[in-house]
Amino acid sequence: MANLIIITGPQAVGKMTVAEKLKEKINYSLMVNHDSIETALKIFGDNKVGRELNKFIRKKVFELATDENIDMIFTYIIDFSSPNEYEYINSLKSMFEKTGGKLYIIELFADVKTRLERNVTPNRLEKKASKRNIEFSNKDLIESMSKHRLNSNANEKLCEHHIKIDNTNLSPEQVVELVLNEFNELKK
């Protein structure tokens, strides 16, 4: 049995930091979306081949996790306006449910001012080389809000275990506490 926890939300909302704190509490394996992105960019750059490598890495990680019954946390930006995203999330859900596991979605949202402040934190810049061009990263953060719907609408759930948290004024530890109170079965 392998569970998958997807931590989602727009850029710089705090997905990686919350994932790191949650990992400390429940000892799941963690793949931050930039683990595969940065590897693909380093090898092939931002092009078709790089994007294919990114997809391949993620697919292989999830196959290994389900084959070996390894619980996973994955940070990922979901575009709630894209039918392809629903297909992808459902494919992950099916993959993990075949092992007897469950899919959990932790959706974070915060105001733009807070996200722009978080966009330049040392932890983020250290672990995400592609975000070190602050001018580009800030512009992308702003522009993506008009191109994509990066948070769900009210009462929109991708799975049975989907929680939405406004973490504008919450520490990562407080977010993890809310998650573990909601999904008590994740506590070991």
Wavefront OBJ file of the C-alpha trace (Angstrom):
o trace
v 0.000 0.000 0.000
v 1.393 3.401 -1.021
v -0.204 6.791 -0.421
v 0.426 9.903 -2.489
v 0.121 13.398 -1.043
v 0.115 16.175 -3.629
v 0.798 19.638 -2.268
v -0.453 22.145 -4.809
v -0.985 25.851 -5.247
v 0.496 28.709 -7.271
v 4.176 29.616 -7.464
v 5.865 30.643 -4.194
v 2.853 29.769 -2.064
v 5.013 27.541 0.164
v 4.524 24.058 -1.274
v 8.134 22.940 -0.874
v 8.531 24.279 2.659
v 5.262 22.718 3.817
v 6.272 19.437 2.129
v 9.617 19.439 3.934
v 7.908 20.007 7.306
v 5.280 17.341 6.587
v 8.019 14.859 5.627
v 9.643 15.442 9.033
v 6.363 14.477 10.738
v 5.260 11.461 8.686
v 8.509 10.251 7.057
v 7.170 9.930 3.500
v 9.533 10.169 0.539
v 9.493 13.617 -1.044
v 9.775 14.726 -4.646
v 9.553 18.466 -5.117
v 8.374 19.352 -8.622
v 11.679 21.137 -9.222
v 13.674 17.945 -8.564
v 12.730 16.735 -12.035
v 12.444 20.200 -13.602
v 15.956 21.293 -12.606
v 17.469 17.973 -13.720
v 15.809 18.213 -17.136
v 16.786 21.883 -17.542
v 20.402 21.131 -16.602
v 20.709 18.309 -19.119
v 18.615 19.475 -22.074
v 17.395 23.022 -21.354
v 13.870 24.394 -21.676
v 12.725 22.617 -24.822
v 10.689 19.618 -25.966
v 13.379 17.099 -24.996
v 13.787 18.671 -21.543
v 10.024 18.547 -20.952
v 9.952 14.879 -22.021
v 12.745 14.047 -19.569
v 10.833 15.836 -16.794
v 7.728 13.718 -17.495
v 9.806 10.528 -17.687
v 11.489 11.157 -14.320
v 8.164 11.750 -12.602
v 6.531 8.708 -14.200
v 9.423 6.469 -13.163
v 9.422 7.789 -9.577
v 5.711 7.047 -9.209
v 6.092 3.595 -10.777
v 8.893 2.734 -8.347
v 6.907 4.090 -5.397
v 3.839 2.020 -6.224
v 5.878 -1.093 -7.092
v 7.744 -0.908 -3.778
v 4.870 0.480 -1.624
v 6.647 3.734 -0.821
v 4.495 6.604 0.455
v 5.195 9.850 -1.429
v 4.767 13.587 -1.082
v 4.843 15.470 -4.397
v 4.682 19.237 -4.891
v 2.970 20.211 -8.106
v 1.190 23.212 -9.615
v -2.243 22.174 -10.884
v -3.960 24.285 -13.538
v -7.576 23.802 -12.486
v -8.741 25.176 -15.859
v -7.089 22.347 -17.814
v -8.855 19.017 -18.493
v -5.391 17.466 -19.016
v -4.565 18.218 -15.377
v -7.650 16.331 -14.186
v -6.605 13.366 -16.339
v -3.085 13.465 -14.893
v -4.285 13.673 -11.280
v -6.779 10.861 -11.883
v -4.042 8.704 -13.409
v -1.894 9.216 -10.292
v -4.895 8.502 -8.073
v -5.569 5.229 -9.926
v -1.910 4.240 -9.811
v -1.700 4.610 -6.017
v -5.199 3.232 -5.311
v -4.193 0.000 -7.104
v -1.772 -0.550 -4.219
v -4.566 0.009 -1.673
v -3.303 3.532 -1.011
v -5.015 6.888 -1.132
v -4.510 10.216 -2.835
v -4.442 13.299 -0.617
v -4.425 16.833 -1.977
v -3.236 19.724 0.149
v -4.029 22.921 -1.714
v -2.397 26.125 -0.537
v -3.282 29.693 -1.400
v -1.893 33.042 -0.325
v -2.153 36.629 -1.484
v 0.169 37.897 -4.208
v 2.160 40.170 -1.887
v 3.035 37.227 0.352
v 3.934 35.037 -2.615
v 6.255 37.680 -4.060
v 8.000 37.886 -0.676
v 8.328 34.094 -0.533
v 9.614 34.017 -4.110
v 13.012 35.284 -2.936
v 13.546 33.264 0.243
v 17.002 31.667 0.580
v 15.595 28.099 0.776
v 13.661 28.561 -2.477
v 16.554 30.117 -4.357
v 19.014 27.516 -3.088
v 16.913 24.556 -4.222
v 15.419 26.003 -7.409
v 18.140 27.328 -9.680
v 15.620 28.267 -12.372
v 14.008 30.750 -9.944
v 17.203 32.732 -9.300
v 16.400 35.201 -12.069
v 14.118 37.172 -9.740
v 12.833 39.603 -12.373
v 11.752 36.738 -14.650
v 10.390 34.675 -11.746
v 8.293 37.565 -10.366
v 6.957 38.352 -13.849
v 6.056 34.689 -14.408
v 4.312 34.533 -11.026
v 2.135 37.560 -11.918
v 1.440 36.577 -15.528
v 0.487 33.000 -14.677
v -2.486 34.260 -12.651
v -4.129 35.624 -15.820
v -3.307 32.546 -17.911
v -4.175 29.729 -15.497
v -6.476 28.951 -12.586
v -3.977 27.763 -9.969
v -6.457 27.301 -7.126
v -9.747 25.440 -7.075
v -13.135 27.097 -6.919
v -15.279 26.842 -3.791
v -16.427 23.252 -3.214
v -14.272 21.953 -6.090
v -12.471 18.794 -4.973
v -10.150 16.591 -6.978
v -10.509 13.640 -4.631
v -12.162 12.631 -1.375
v -9.147 13.765 0.677
v -8.697 17.351 -0.553
v -8.078 20.215 1.858
v -7.646 23.885 0.920
v -5.650 26.109 3.280
v -5.040 29.855 3.200
v -1.447 29.958 4.404
v -0.919 33.703 3.938
v -0.423 34.175 7.680
v 0.437 30.614 8.726
v 3.827 29.074 9.320
v 4.617 25.791 7.546
v 4.372 24.066 10.933
v 0.864 25.438 11.442
v -0.168 24.217 7.993
v 1.171 20.732 8.768
v -0.763 20.725 12.046
v -3.994 21.563 10.168
v -3.293 18.801 7.634
v -2.612 16.165 10.286
v -5.740 17.188 12.198
v -7.799 16.827 9.011
v -6.132 13.591 7.887
v -5.470 11.937 11.237
v -4.668 8.614 9.526
v -1.417 10.103 8.185
v 0.041 10.288 11.701
v 2.327 7.384 12.433
l 1 2 3 4 5 6 7 8 9 10 11 12 13 14 15 16 17 18 19 20 21 22 23 24 25 26 27 28 29 30 31 32 33 34 35 36 37 38 39 40 41 42 43 44 45 46 47 48 49 50 51 52 53 54 55 56 57 58 59 60 61 62 63 64 65 66 67 68 69 70 71 72 73 74 75 76 77 78 79 80 81 82 83 84 85 86 87 88 89 90 91 92 93 94 95 96 97 98 99 100 101 102 103 104 105 106 107 108 109 110 111 112 113 114 115 116 117 118 119 120 121 122 123 124 125 126 127 128 129 130 131 132 133 134 135 136 137 138 139 140 141 142 143 144 145 146 147 148 149 150 151 152 153 154 155 156 157 158 159 160 161 162 163 164 165 166 167 168 169 170 171 172 173 174 175 176 177 178 179 180 181 182 183 184 185 186 187 188
